[in-house]
C-alpha cells in the first residue's frame, strides 16, 4: 500500500519545515488529491490513521482531503474544460490530452493551534 509511504512522506516534509514546538500544535493537514494522482482518498485516510496510531505521533491531527477534478486545456477554444466520465475532450467536443489539473498530490494547508499565551505576573 503506497499510501502509507505517502503519509510518512507528508510527515517527513512537515518535520523538515517546522520546529518540534510548532508540530506539537499541529491540528490538521489539508491535502489536494487529483483524480489522476493514482491515490484513493479513503485509502489515504486509512493510512493516515494507521501511521498516527502505530507511531504515536500526531494522534490528534486530522487529515482533510480535497479531491481535484480533471481538467483539460483546448488550444482552439483557449479554455479549460472539465473531464467527464474520463472522456478527455473540450466542451466544444474536440479531444484534448493537455491535462491542466487532476494530477496533484499536494500539501495544501497546515493548521496549528494558537500558542499558549505567556501570562505576566
Phi, psi and omega in degrees: 000107183286348179297325178297316178293328177294317179295318178297323177295321176301311180294322177298320178296315179297319180293332177283333185264333187237154179285160176303324178296316179296317181293336177292342178257009182296125180252318185205153176236127177255125177247149169252125183235115179284151180296340178258013184279356181065032178230130176268120182306319181294323177290327176293319176298316179296319179294321178300313179298317181296316182292315182293325179285316184287328182266349177070010179249146174059031183296335180266002180278142176251155177247125176248131182239126173255121178277129182259122180290163179275132174229145176240156178257136176250114180291337180288314180273343184057047177211162176267144178227143177288147176270128179243133180055034180056030173263106185277084181214150176290162177295343176280351177104348180283137176293148178212136176249010182272084182285125180250345173204156180118355178255002186294148165213090191232144165282111187270316183207148177240134180248130178240148171288155176294142178295148177298131182285148179273122181273133177269147183275000000 
